[in-house]
Amino acid sequence: MIKPVVYDGKNKDEILNRAILDTSAVEETVKKIIADVRSRGDGALFEYTRKFDKAELETLAVSQAEFEEAERAVSDEYKAMLRRSADNIAAFHRAQVRQGFEIKKGGCILGQKVTPVQSAGLYVPGGKAAYPSTVLMNAIPAKIAGVGRIVMVTPPLADGSVRAEVLVAARIAGVSEVYKVGGAQAVAALAYGTESIKKVNMITGPGNIFVATAKKLVYGVCGIDMIAGPSEILIIADEGADANCVAADLLSQAEHDEQATAVLITDCAELAEKVAAALDGRLKNLSRRAIAQVSIENNCKLIITSNLDEAVALSDELAPEHLELAVKQPFDLLKKVSNAGSVFLGYNTPEPVGDYYAGPNHTLPTSGTAKFSSPLGVEDFIKTTQYVYYTDEKLKESAGDIVMFARSEGLTGHAESVTVRTEK
């Protein structure tokens, strides 16, 4: 059983220690895969799919017939659920849409226009598990941003098919260009292009360490959303929280993978003890018990603080991917939170509400990067372009300042590009 720890200030470093994604061990392997895809294109993709996914493919693209077969394979009830989720996601992300602006003042026009990226590649993990939620969370913001071409890549099953749930979600989200390829090779194909897959301007979506490393290595050739590390949940709870619910929420992230981190911070010692006991009991019922057990044993912490303000201060240091405020007055506590990917408020808002259904994005900053980065959203699929217009009179008025600034930096060519106009 996990033993609760009382926070005393001296054990801060131990409490803040967490699993961080280290890509160095696989970087050389991923570099070789990227180089191979650049050199051999589709041939390399077919070979890696045979090697890693055990699938023999004739073509990489998902056909219209496969989309239609997936529609028949999934129940109407399931499709209706996906549409309701998609509607919630779309409603939230429409509120993120940005507009350009223009300022006119004294002979100059200054402005900024907002333009969507022309193409985006969405990586959706596959193989043994289906992640239709990832399809919706990545494709819908891209659509709302106005991206013209949205491409999805996902590893096939051994029989060469793609999970029906994933294809149905793609269709609901408006994605019709889907390729059966996964891993670092899929990221390389999106970044550099092959005979079948045209390169894209932006790559988003989660994946294993090989996918994360590939995204890191192709950044600069194209944009990426983030380099995601192990999943995390941090729960701040008071005496009113239900220990069984808190334990269930900790396990909801622990079952992702062995490196996942699950942390409880509470000002109630009795709750911490009850949660420790509940974790042991609930672990037995999980289908992914072996994974969750390793995660809990290695990365779970139950921390007792003297008050909730101290709990928030510790949470802000950790900057968790998911933060639950299982307290009586969650909105009051929310005002004090600075660093978190997504926050779930109250006793009745478990993190899976956000994973699947509520509307805010579930692709979130991990490993403390919530201190300086944000969840995936419409802004990841747009870019801004600034523009400037000066009249002859305005340039003459400003020339002295510009020339002085340029000469102070030793850039006389900059200065002369102004004076050549004003000294005519």
Buried (B, 14 or more C-beta within 10 A) or exposed (E): EBEBBEBEEEEEEEBEEBBEBEBEEBBEEBBEBBEBBBEBBBEBBBBBBEEBBEBEBEEBBBEEEBBEEBBEBBEEEBBEBBBEBBEBBBEBBEEBBEEEEEEEEEBBBBBBEBEBBEBBBBBBBBBEEBBBBBBBBBBBBBBBBBBEBBBBBBBBBEEBBBBBBBBBBBBBBEBEBBBBBBBBBBBBBBBBBBEBBBBBBBBBBBBBBBBBBBBBBBEEBBBBBBBBBBBBBBBBBBEEBBBBBBBBBBBBBBBBBBBBBBBBBBBBEEBBBBBBBBBEEBBEEBEBBEBBBBBBEEBBBBBBBEEBEBBBBBBBBBBBBBBBBBBBEBEEBBEBBEBBBBBBBBBEBBBBEBBBBBBBBBBBBBBBBBEEBBBBBBBBBBBEEEEEEBEEEBBBBBBEEBBEEBEEEEEEEBBBEBBEEBEE
